[in-house]
């Protein structure tokens, strides 16, 4: 006989837990899964513990979070710089005094 799950437990889980969906690169997912499998851990257990430690501002994890923040900011600056330089070159090209359509 299959034991039915307690409806009060299901309600409690719904009220106390949030579901998070993330996308990982296939190779990252596979590597993580293998590593955790070897240690007898689930992704759920690891991500739950990591999230708790981040909320507790664990120094090692905060250092990683800060590095991720700096890397993201640098990528954004690099993208803006590239976009700005392309815009400047386009502007110079269109406003060049050496590129006149008028003939003497």
C-alpha positions as CSV (number, residue, x, y, z in Angstrom):
1,X,0.0,0.0,0.0
2,X,1.4,3.4,-1.0
3,X,1.5,5.9,1.9
4,X,-0.1,9.2,1.1
5,X,1.8,12.3,1.9
6,X,0.3,14.3,4.7
7,X,-1.6,17.3,3.2
8,X,-0.4,19.5,6.1
9,X,3.2,18.7,5.4
10,X,2.7,19.6,1.7
11,X,1.1,23.0,2.8
12,X,4.0,23.6,5.2
13,X,6.6,22.8,2.4
14,X,4.7,25.2,0.1
15,X,4.7,28.0,2.7
16,X,8.4,27.6,3.8
17,X,10.2,26.6,0.6
18,X,10.8,28.5,-2.7
19,X,11.7,26.9,-5.9
20,X,14.7,28.3,-7.9
21,X,15.4,27.4,-11.5
22,X,18.9,28.0,-12.9
23,X,20.5,27.3,-16.3
24,X,24.0,25.8,-16.3
25,X,26.3,25.0,-19.2
26,X,26.0,21.3,-20.0
27,X,29.6,20.5,-19.0
28,X,29.3,22.4,-15.8
29,X,26.1,20.6,-14.9
30,X,27.7,17.2,-15.7
31,X,30.9,18.0,-13.8
32,X,29.0,19.2,-10.7
33,X,26.6,16.2,-10.8
34,X,29.6,13.8,-10.9
35,X,31.5,15.5,-8.1
36,X,28.4,15.6,-5.9
37,X,27.5,12.0,-6.7
38,X,30.9,10.9,-5.6
39,X,30.3,12.6,-2.2
40,X,26.8,11.3,-1.9
41,X,25.3,14.8,-2.1
42,X,22.4,16.2,-4.1
43,X,22.4,19.5,-5.9
44,X,19.5,20.5,-3.8
45,X,21.5,20.0,-0.6
46,X,24.5,21.8,-1.9
47,X,22.7,24.8,-3.3
48,X,20.5,25.1,-0.2
49,X,23.6,25.1,2.1
50,X,25.5,27.6,-0.2
51,X,22.5,29.9,-0.2
52,X,22.3,29.8,3.6
53,X,26.0,30.5,3.9
54,X,25.7,33.5,1.5
55,X,22.8,34.9,3.6
56,X,25.0,34.5,6.7
57,X,27.7,36.4,4.8
58,X,30.3,33.7,5.0
59,X,33.7,35.4,4.3
60,X,34.8,32.9,1.6
61,X,31.5,33.0,-0.2
62,X,31.3,36.8,0.1
63,X,34.7,37.1,-1.5
64,X,33.4,35.0,-4.5
65,X,30.2,37.1,-4.7
66,X,32.4,40.2,-4.8
67,X,34.6,38.8,-7.5
68,X,31.5,37.9,-9.6
69,X,30.2,41.5,-9.1
70,X,33.5,43.0,-10.2
71,X,33.8,40.7,-13.2
72,X,30.2,41.6,-14.3
73,X,30.9,45.3,-13.9
74,X,34.1,45.0,-16.0
75,X,32.2,43.1,-18.7
76,X,29.6,45.8,-18.8
77,X,32.2,48.6,-19.0
78,X,34.0,46.7,-21.7
79,X,30.7,46.3,-23.7
80,X,29.9,50.0,-23.2
81,X,33.4,51.1,-24.2
82,X,33.2,48.9,-27.3
83,X,29.8,50.3,-28.2
84,X,30.9,53.9,-27.6
85,X,34.0,53.5,-29.7
86,X,31.9,52.1,-32.6
87,X,29.5,55.0,-32.2
88,X,32.4,57.5,-32.2
89,X,33.9,56.0,-35.4
90,X,30.5,56.0,-37.1
91,X,30.0,59.6,-36.1
92,X,33.5,60.5,-37.4
93,X,32.9,58.6,-40.6
94,X,29.6,60.4,-41.3
95,X,30.8,63.9,-40.2
96,X,34.2,63.8,-41.9
97,X,35.1,67.0,-43.6
98,X,37.2,65.0,-46.0
99,X,34.2,63.1,-47.3
100,X,32.4,65.8,-49.2
101,X,29.7,65.0,-51.8
102,X,30.1,68.5,-53.2
103,X,32.3,68.9,-56.2
104,X,34.4,72.1,-56.8
